Amino acid sequence: MSRVFKYNVGAVIILTLSLGIAAIVYGGGFLPFNLFTLIVWLSGPFGVYTLIYAVVSKEANRYFWSMIYLAIAAASLFYDAVNPIVVLGVLLISLAIIGSLAYLKVIKVK
């Protein structure tokens, strides 16, 4: 008998794993603590998990949220190298593409 994770169960597992790894990395002195990188530790893996779940389930609203989480991670990771408005522009373009795909019924909206 095989069990499949529901979205929220997998999300809690991913967030717990990323916080645990961040605690080891910061507590072990491998990286200096920075609030922006802590945001990346939370939203990056969660955005990737949401994107993978969206691809498997083909739900448009998961695509939207995964892009938002990944944009937050990218803006937090590259805040000193890339203007956050550029990240916002990429987010808006990707949301428009995903919305168009949902409208054309390539992906479903729940």
N, C-alpha and C positions, 0 to 999 in steps of 0.2 A: 504494500500500500504506500503510495507516495502522497506527500502533502505539498501543496503549493502555498507560498507566502502570499498573504493579502498585502496590499500596498502599505497600509499603516504598520503592519508588523515588520516588514522589510525596512521601512523608513526609520523605525525606532532602533533596529539593529544597526543600520548604517550610521545614524547619529551617535549611538553609543560607541561604536567602533572608532569613529573619527575623533570623538572627544577623548577616548582612552589613548589613542595614538598621540594626539596633541599633548595630553598630560605627560606622557613618557618623553616626548621630544622636548617640551619646555622644562619639565622637571629634571630631566637628565642633563640639561645644559647644552643640548645639541644646537638649539636655536635660541636667541634671546626672545623674550616674550614681547609680542607686538599685537595690539588689539586688532589691527587690520588683517594680520595673518590668521588670527583666531577665527575671524569671520570666514576666511577662505577655508579653514579646516571644517567649518560647519556647513557652509552653503555649497562648496565644491563637490564633495562626495554625494551630498543629498541631491544636487542638481543632476549629476551623472546617473544616480539611481533612478530618479524620476524620468530622465530621458530614456533610459533602457526600458523602464516599465511602460512608458508611452509607446515605444516602438513595438513592444510585444503586444500590448492591448489595443494599440491604434486609437487612443483617445486623444482628441485635440486639446482638451483642457490640461492634460498632463504635459503635453508639449509646451504649452504656454508657460506653465509654472516651472518646467525644467529650464527654459530659456531665461526666465527671471532669476532663478537661483544661480545659474551659471554666469549671468551678467553681474550679479552681486559679487560672486567669487572673483571674476576677472577684474572688476573695478577695485576690489580690495587688494588683490594681488599686485596689480600694476598701477597703483594709485600715484606713484611717483614718476612713472614713465609714460603713461597714457592718460590723456584727459578723460575723465569719467563721462563727458558728453559724447565722446566717440563711442564708448561702450554703450551708452544709451541709444545712439543712432543705430548701432549694429543690432541691439535688442529690438528696436522698433521695426527694422527691416525684417528680421527673422520672425517676429510676431505677425507681420503682414503676410509673409509667405505661408506661415502655418495657417493663418485665417483663410487664405485663399484655397489652400488644400482642403480645409474643412468644408468650405463652401462648395467646392467641386466634388465633395463626398469621397475624396481619396482617403481621408481619415474621418472617423466618426466623432461626434460631439456628444458627450454624456452629461 
